[in-house]
Amino acid sequence: MNSQIENSFQKTKAIKNRYGKVEFPDQAPWNEAINLLLSHKSVRSYKADPLPEGTLETLLAAAQSAATSSNLQLWSLVAITDPIKKTELAKIAGNQKHIEQCPLFLVWLADLSRNQRMGAEEGVEMEVMPFVETFLVAAIDAALAAQNAVIAAESLQLSTVYIGAMRNNPEKVAELLQLPPEVFGVFGLCVGYASPDIKAEVKPRLPQAAIAFHEVYGNAEEKKLRISYDREMAKFSERNEMVADTWTNRVLGRMGKLSGMNGREKLMGILNSMGFPLR
């Protein structure tokens, strides 16, 4: 009975943190793993404390346990602890200081080169390589693997934050990490112990009804749901001393102007130059 009460308490708290006030089935299944998933938050300030020996290998084992399309395993990563390299990568990412602070920075790669080399060694032309589908599979493989690593890290009381800004200058990333052609840095990941003074709160997400539909796409109440979510995000911003704004305005600011892409609108040409003749 005590276990049931604890589960119910954890569920109520986790759902409230993730969605604000929301109705949720009392009998919905729950366990520690689900509680961990709902407690995820991005952390952007780290202690310099080193990670326990073998942490990277453990995270890699978790990452390699993720699904991979047809077992092609079209991803790799570069683990970085060198302060100079982290400083250079932080500059690429718009001077995000947490890249320099964290003891371990991982750059996750869409990697077609390994299987391309295999084909060359075995005398087989890999005809699928130039197609968008193959690159998409590699990027998805990297994302699935990374999310497994994030969950594993958080289960070890470590904190993380994804760094999509590796795509601001992927050619510079490739040069710094000596990536061969047909290898692309999809994103980075900071791993470490959160600074004790950091205030990181679970960020509310859109209501489930706004993103999950039954049988066919759409919800006639979409605008109403969005406005409700804007109110939750405004409260979140106020609690965390962020610029008071709605989710709607943030999305419009990010997606309504090409400048919000920070140069990533040129990615197709950059990918071509890095050995991905996508078609």
PLY file of the C-alpha trace (Angstrom):
ply
format ascii 1.0
element vertex 279
property float x
property float y
property float z
element edge 278
property int vertex1
property int vertex2
end_header
0.00 0.00 0.00
2.81 2.40 0.88
4.32 1.78 -2.54
1.01 2.63 -4.21
0.74 5.86 -2.21
4.31 6.82 -3.12
3.67 6.09 -6.80
0.50 8.18 -6.71
2.34 11.08 -5.05
5.20 10.90 -7.56
2.79 10.77 -10.47
0.77 13.77 -9.30
3.91 15.84 -8.74
5.53 14.84 -12.04
2.41 15.52 -14.09
1.89 18.90 -12.45
5.52 19.87 -13.10
5.36 18.80 -16.73
1.92 20.14 -17.66
0.77 22.50 -14.93
-2.79 21.84 -13.84
-4.05 18.95 -15.90
-6.45 16.06 -15.62
-4.69 12.71 -15.69
-6.17 9.24 -15.19
-5.83 8.10 -11.58
-5.22 4.52 -12.68
-2.57 5.39 -15.29
0.46 3.06 -14.96
3.49 4.52 -13.18
6.96 3.51 -12.02
10.40 4.93 -11.21
11.53 4.87 -14.85
8.56 6.96 -15.97
9.09 9.34 -13.06
12.72 9.81 -14.15
11.66 10.56 -17.71
9.16 13.22 -16.64
11.73 14.87 -14.36
14.06 15.70 -17.27
15.31 19.27 -17.44
18.11 21.01 -19.28
20.99 22.28 -17.13
23.29 25.07 -18.29
25.73 25.44 -15.39
28.13 22.71 -14.24
30.65 21.94 -11.53
34.15 21.07 -12.68
34.04 17.79 -10.74
35.25 14.85 -12.84
32.85 12.03 -13.64
33.28 8.61 -12.03
35.64 6.29 -13.88
33.79 4.34 -16.56
30.94 6.83 -16.91
31.53 7.32 -20.63
31.57 3.58 -21.25
28.31 3.19 -19.33
26.64 5.98 -21.31
27.90 4.43 -24.54
26.48 1.05 -23.61
23.11 2.69 -22.99
23.37 4.62 -26.26
24.20 1.50 -28.26
21.19 -0.22 -26.77
18.85 2.20 -28.55
17.00 1.11 -31.67
18.93 1.50 -34.93
17.30 1.14 -38.35
18.06 -2.31 -39.83
20.99 -2.49 -37.38
22.94 -0.23 -39.75
24.34 1.72 -36.75
24.92 4.88 -38.77
26.16 7.02 -35.89
29.34 7.70 -33.96
30.41 10.22 -31.36
33.48 12.14 -30.30
33.99 12.51 -26.54
35.79 15.72 -25.59
37.42 16.63 -22.30
40.21 18.87 -23.64
39.54 22.43 -22.38
40.92 24.04 -25.53
38.63 22.06 -27.80
35.65 22.74 -25.56
36.42 26.46 -25.73
36.49 26.33 -29.53
33.23 24.41 -29.66
31.67 26.90 -27.24
32.61 29.71 -29.64
30.93 27.87 -32.52
27.82 27.54 -30.36
27.57 31.26 -29.65
29.77 31.24 -26.54
27.65 28.87 -24.49
29.80 28.70 -21.36
28.33 25.42 -20.13
30.24 23.66 -22.92
33.46 24.83 -21.30
32.24 24.06 -17.77
31.04 20.48 -18.21
33.66 17.78 -17.67
32.44 15.78 -20.68
31.14 17.08 -23.99
29.84 14.63 -26.56
29.42 15.43 -30.25
26.94 13.01 -31.83
27.57 12.21 -35.47
25.52 11.03 -38.41
28.17 8.71 -39.82
27.92 7.17 -43.27
31.67 6.88 -43.64
32.12 3.66 -41.65
29.72 1.66 -43.80
31.05 3.37 -46.91
34.53 2.11 -46.01
33.08 -1.35 -45.47
31.61 -1.30 -48.96
34.94 -0.25 -50.45
36.78 -2.98 -48.57
34.26 -5.59 -49.73
34.09 -4.31 -53.31
30.42 -3.26 -53.12
29.12 0.10 -54.34
26.81 1.47 -51.65
24.11 2.82 -53.96
21.85 4.13 -51.18
24.41 6.56 -49.75
23.49 9.74 -51.72
19.82 9.70 -50.78
18.15 11.90 -48.19
16.57 8.83 -46.59
19.99 7.39 -45.70
21.14 10.66 -44.12
17.84 10.92 -42.25
18.29 7.40 -40.86
21.79 8.34 -39.65
20.55 11.51 -37.93
17.65 9.64 -36.32
19.99 6.87 -35.16
22.22 9.47 -33.51
19.25 11.13 -31.79
17.86 7.85 -30.46
21.28 6.84 -29.13
21.83 10.22 -27.49
18.46 10.17 -25.74
19.28 6.76 -24.28
22.54 8.23 -22.97
20.69 11.19 -21.46
18.30 8.92 -19.59
21.23 6.83 -18.34
23.09 9.97 -17.22
20.10 11.31 -15.33
19.63 7.95 -13.60
23.19 8.45 -12.29
22.28 11.92 -10.93
24.14 13.63 -13.76
22.72 16.55 -15.71
22.74 17.24 -19.44
21.81 19.76 -22.10
21.69 19.28 -25.86
23.62 21.74 -28.04
22.02 22.07 -31.46
24.32 25.00 -32.22
26.97 22.55 -33.42
25.08 23.02 -36.68
25.87 26.74 -36.73
29.22 25.91 -38.32
29.41 22.17 -39.05
32.45 22.61 -41.28
34.42 24.13 -38.39
33.26 21.29 -36.13
34.43 18.80 -38.74
37.81 20.51 -38.99
38.28 20.65 -35.23
37.34 16.99 -34.73
39.05 15.79 -37.93
35.86 14.27 -39.28
36.16 12.44 -42.61
33.73 13.09 -45.49
30.20 11.75 -44.95
30.31 12.45 -41.20
28.20 15.29 -39.78
27.92 16.67 -36.24
24.18 16.55 -35.56
24.36 18.07 -32.06
26.44 18.21 -28.92
25.64 17.14 -25.36
26.99 18.52 -22.09
27.32 15.96 -19.30
28.24 16.72 -15.70
27.09 17.60 -12.21
24.83 20.63 -11.98
26.22 23.65 -10.15
24.70 23.87 -6.66
23.46 27.40 -7.32
21.65 26.47 -10.51
17.89 26.83 -10.55
16.66 24.34 -13.13
12.96 23.58 -13.23
11.02 21.09 -15.31
9.72 23.06 -18.29
6.02 22.67 -19.09
5.08 21.05 -22.40
2.07 21.48 -24.64
-1.05 19.66 -23.41
-1.25 16.12 -24.70
-4.43 16.94 -26.58
-2.52 19.50 -28.66
-0.05 16.97 -30.04
-1.72 13.53 -29.85
-4.84 12.70 -31.84
-7.11 9.68 -32.21
-7.65 8.04 -35.59
-7.19 11.27 -37.61
-5.02 14.37 -37.30
-6.18 17.50 -35.54
-8.01 19.03 -32.59
-10.64 21.72 -33.00
-9.58 23.16 -29.64
-5.96 23.71 -30.75
-5.95 27.51 -30.30
-7.59 27.26 -26.89
-5.03 24.68 -25.81
-2.20 26.88 -27.05
-3.47 29.91 -25.14
-3.72 27.80 -21.99
-0.14 26.64 -22.53
1.00 30.24 -23.03
-0.27 30.98 -19.52
1.70 28.06 -18.07
4.88 29.17 -19.85
4.41 32.75 -18.66
4.27 31.47 -15.07
7.36 29.34 -15.71
9.26 32.35 -17.06
8.27 34.46 -14.07
9.34 31.78 -11.58
12.70 31.36 -13.30
13.41 35.07 -13.74
13.31 34.79 -17.52
12.06 37.43 -19.92
8.30 37.35 -19.58
6.91 36.05 -22.85
4.51 33.50 -24.23
5.42 30.27 -25.99
3.59 31.58 -29.04
5.80 34.66 -29.25
8.97 32.60 -28.74
8.06 30.26 -31.58
7.12 33.14 -33.88
10.42 34.82 -33.08
12.41 31.64 -33.74
10.58 30.42 -36.84
9.19 33.65 -38.25
12.56 35.08 -39.23
15.32 33.43 -41.23
17.87 34.98 -38.89
16.62 32.61 -36.21
18.39 29.77 -38.02
21.86 31.24 -37.32
23.16 30.22 -40.73
21.63 26.76 -40.72
19.46 27.64 -43.71
22.60 26.88 -45.74
22.88 23.31 -44.46
22.07 21.58 -47.75
25.01 23.21 -49.48
27.24 22.54 -46.47
26.21 18.88 -46.40
27.05 18.60 -50.09
30.50 20.04 -49.42
31.02 17.54 -46.58
30.49 14.54 -48.85
26.72 14.14 -48.70
25.46 14.52 -52.33
21.87 14.32 -51.10
19.03 13.74 -53.51
0 1
1 2
2 3
3 4
4 5
5 6
6 7
7 8
8 9
9 10
10 11
11 12
12 13
13 14
14 15
15 16
16 17
17 18
18 19
19 20
20 21
21 22
22 23
23 24
24 25
25 26
26 27
27 28
28 29
29 30
30 31
31 32
32 33
33 34
34 35
35 36
36 37
37 38
38 39
39 40
40 41
41 42
42 43
43 44
44 45
45 46
46 47
47 48
48 49
49 50
50 51
51 52
52 53
53 54
54 55
55 56
56 57
57 58
58 59
59 60
60 61
61 62
62 63
63 64
64 65
65 66
66 67
67 68
68 69
69 70
70 71
71 72
72 73
73 74
74 75
75 76
76 77
77 78
78 79
79 80
80 81
81 82
82 83
83 84
84 85
85 86
86 87
87 88
88 89
89 90
90 91
91 92
92 93
93 94
94 95
95 96
96 97
97 98
98 99
99 100
100 101
101 102
102 103
103 104
104 105
105 106
106 107
107 108
108 109
109 110
110 111
111 112
112 113
113 114
114 115
115 116
116 117
117 118
118 119
119 120
120 121
121 122
122 123
123 124
124 125
125 126
126 127
127 128
128 129
129 130
130 131
131 132
132 133
133 134
134 135
135 136
136 137
137 138
138 139
139 140
140 141
141 142
142 143
143 144
144 145
145 146
146 147
147 148
148 149
149 150
150 151
151 152
152 153
153 154
154 155
155 156
156 157
157 158
158 159
159 160
160 161
161 162
162 163
163 164
164 165
165 166
166 167
167 168
168 169
169 170
170 171
171 172
172 173
173 174
174 175
175 176
176 177
177 178
178 179
179 180
180 181
181 182
182 183
183 184
184 185
185 186
186 187
187 188
188 189
189 190
190 191
191 192
192 193
193 194
194 195
195 196
196 197
197 198
198 199
199 200
200 201
201 202
202 203
203 204
204 205
205 206
206 207
207 208
208 209
209 210
210 211
211 212
212 213
213 214
214 215
215 216
216 217
217 218
218 219
219 220
220 221
221 222
222 223
223 224
224 225
225 226
226 227
227 228
228 229
229 230
230 231
231 232
232 233
233 234
234 235
235 236
236 237
237 238
238 239
239 240
240 241
241 242
242 243
243 244
244 245
245 246
246 247
247 248
248 249
249 250
250 251
251 252
252 253
253 254
254 255
255 256
256 257
257 258
258 259
259 260
260 261
261 262
262 263
263 264
264 265
265 266
266 267
267 268
268 269
269 270
270 271
271 272
272 273
273 274
274 275
275 276
276 277
277 278
